[in-house]
């Protein structure tokens, strides 16, 4: 009996977690944009010296 209650509690806990795939993709895109921008400004800095 206790095992069924534990399984139900675990199933309920996993159902309540939000799906974060969109958040992960947005963070990757933002990080990529920041990296590209940083390198573009760095190359501009090097070309002006």
N, C-alpha and C positions, 0 to 999 in steps of 0.2 A: 504493500500500500504506500509506503513512504517513497518508494522509487517512482511511482506514477506521479505523485505530487511534485517531486523534484524535477522530473522531466517536463511537467507542465510549467513549472516556474522558469526553467531554462528556456523553453519555447516562447513563453510570454516575454521574457527579457530580450530575446533576439528579435522578436517582432517589433519591439518599440524603438529599436535603434534606427536613426535616419540613414538614408542612402546618401553618401557623400561623394559620389562619382563626379557630379557636376561641380562641386566645390573644388575637388582635386584638379579637374581640368582648368577651372578658372585660375587657380593659383599657379599652375604650370604656365598658362598663357601670360599671366602678369609677370612672372619671373623671367620668362623668355623675352618679353618686351623690355623689361628693365636691363637685362644682360645685353641685348642688341643695342639699346640706347646708350648704355655705358661704353660699349666698345666703339660705337660711332663717334661719340664725343672724344674718346681717347685717341682715335685715329685722326680726328680733326686737330686735336692738340699736337700730336706728333707732326702732322703735315705743316703746321704753321711755325715750326721752329727752324 
